[in-house]
Amino acid sequence: MSFHNDKITQVIDPGPWKIPSKVTNLFIAIALFGAILWVIGLLTNPLRAWSAYLINFLFVYFLALSGILFTAIQYMTNAKWSPVLRRIPEGMSSFLPIAFLFLAIFWLGIPKLYDWFDGWENFHGLTSDIKRSKVTWLSQPFFSVRLLFFLAIWILLAKWIVANSIKQDNAALPHLTKFNTKLSIVFTIFFAISFSITSYDLLMSLEPNWFSTMFGVYVFSGLFQSGIAAITIIAIFARRQDALPLTIKGHIRDLGGFLFALSAFMSYIGFCQFMLIWYANLPEETFYYIKRTQEGWWFITLLLPLLKFVIPFVLLMPSQAKKNEKLLLFVSVCIILGEWIDIYWMVLPTHFSKITLPGIADIGGLLFFVGLFCYTAFSFYKKHSMVPTGDPKILTSLNWGA
Amino acid sequence: MSTTNVYQTEAPLIQETVTMNKVTETILAPTERLPSNGWWAMFLTANGLLLIGVLSVAIQMWRGVGVWGLNHPIGWAFDITNFVFWIGIGHAGTLISAILFLLRQKWRTSINRSAEAMTIFAVMTALVFPLLHTGRPWLAAFWLLPYPSERLLWVNFRSPLLWDVFAVTTYFTISLCFWFTGLIPDIAAMRDRAKGKIRKKILGFLSLGWSGTMTQWMHFEKAYLLFAGLATPLVLSVHTIVSFDFATSIMPGWHTTIFPPYFVAGAIFGGFAMVMVLLVPMRKLFGLEEVITIKHLEYMNKIMLATGMMVTYAYASEFFMAWYSENQYERFIFSNRLTGHYWWSVWLMILCNAVIPQLFWFKKFRTSIPVMYFVAIAINVGMWFERFNIIVTSLSQDFLPANWDFYSPTKYDFGITIGSFGLFFTLFLLFVRVLPTLSLAEVKSILVKPAGEKHRKG
């Protein structure tokens, strides 16, 4: 029931994003430069280098996963506002097959990073007479194989969903939307279980004696928050370069609303996990936070609520703020930085009891993985039309907020 | 390039045949006629249940809290189970009125009013239990009012039980204001139609001089948005703090970090089930099938399915962590839940909360009233037992085997529980008689409007 007469009645295909090859080549160059830095780091301090590998790999892995998760949620909820944005998260998920390779390579780093790898003599649970679950659960090759298996299923479903979405561009195939909805449901349910286990394995088992039932939700909320931030950044640039229609202002505002809500959600989960452990004061739980608040680590710990909660929450509270693209870019960058620091904060204090600031291996790993991630995502945007023109709901989506 | 537009705009929530006039007439009719026999039957039944509760409370007041089945170590059982259950029920109302409003979910308009009313009655019912468990509430009033530290008897501000007092009272206040604000235009509509002089006076007083001018509507909408913004964190905070009551302790089975979001999801899950239990007979009795359509009910079922899965996830993560952590106390309590003294109630909970709602995967079941009613009741049973399991199984067998004991409720425990349902249903039945059960203005805003249609006939 719009009072405007400028209702869009026809979908105009903006085509693929015209990104000059210079830019994609630059991403490759950045990745190569990062790889060199990381190798230098590996030669000087292997433990630190593998930590950096894990941090930066997870950082882009989560961004890629958030892409397919966002897509799946939109299908599942029959969302009418978002189809015009859908290519952005789809492109982000195109990194997943490459992630498979790097998750496999991480096999080499596991002996360095995970103390349980050397056996359980050094680890005593509360009592020795109960059945040791960790001997079975945290053991190679079960550990790596299950992580690769989860990723293989995610890749399969992601490829399938994205392929169906692209097929719709050239022919009217509305049944594929229905089919994708079903695939999305399968994906989301599988993801909830397998992602929790992935986060327990890759992050929680760094401290093999520590446990928290909230941990999967905590890592998930960081993933989702940084994923939306990445989508916001790409959407704003795509719109500025005419790769997406100018009319998506309302969509960008809604992404801002998402960022606001998720900053509250993330901090809620983070606070509850911390507060309950602090309050109950059980030594088998508190050591995780004690490690992260001593020897200078408190400085990093304090950055988390600042970047992931205070800045987005305070700045995005006014409704006008969500329409301000510069502000949205700033907030999104803070959130993504916060997510990187969050992973850094989860991984590094395990082996480095004194605060260590990002070094050559961290920067190398970051450049390498981000370069690679951007290369795959932008190659996707270069190849496929930025608007899923054949989506049955595309007109409703284009007229959203008009 | 493709310009095909194959997407059929979805059918409107409410059929085109429903006019504005029809909405007004259908919704206000029950408040302007004498109650039907069906209503009397339900009301008297609810009264009967309430009477059982009143008698139990009277005997308890006379003889003391000892009439309950509490023992050592189980100092908390039916009372706190009922408290958490009813507080949880309230969450659906705030979710529908606040969060779905902020998310621009238009289908909320047909169910928000009754869900909000339900919230208020559920919180009122819940508040009976903390009062009763003080034993002599008239003495409790002495140090609780007007605020807990008033007589310099400093309460323990570090206790989540005290946070609960503030969380629940804030929640109740905001929900009540939100609900009443939404009611103002509708009460004014009733006032304008009122026949009797006294009725007109009362409604005139309650409608706060509403005349429906543009300025009033502008203020109204602003206030509504602000209330929605204020109420949204409350949806999360109240049950989060209720979960802190347990999770801040060191009791195995209580102390676990996933409790806050798990309790919130469970509360929304149970709350929607209770809305369903109330709405299905209400729409039938008052002929509201055209405004509360199957589609509305189907959407609610989808939310129940989603939140049910979240609760299931929380169960699974608790069991997994108990196994993974190698913590013997955690392990014991969780294997004890499945196979110990209370195994039947734990399996009943899993059946009702994790298994039965899976029926909603099928559209056929999502849109079938008998099935959804059955599932909604099952969820209510399951959610009640969820709290019972958490509270009683953990307490009954804790660290010291010498301390172990089991709990068996007395007839007074049952009596008060039954009475709480009686109180809740009585209040709701009174509400549907005196106030519009749907928001007139909001339902009208989503109708398919032919041009130039008038609100009144003729």
Interface residues (C-beta under 8 A of the other chain):
Chain A: Q10 V11 I12 D13 G125 L126 T127 I130 R132 S133 K134 W137 D169 N170 A171 A172 P174 I189 A192 I193 S196 Y200 F211 S212 T213 M214 F215 G216 V217 A264 Y268 I269 C272 Q273 M275 L276 I277 Y279 A280 N281 L282 E284 T389 G390 D391 P392 K393 I394 L395 T396
Chain B: M1 S2 T3 T4 N5 V6 Y7 T9 P233 L236 T240 F244 A247 T248 S249 I250 H255 T256 T257 I258 F259 P260 P261 M309 Y313 A314 A316 S317 E318 M321 W323 Y324 S325 E326 N327 Q328 R331
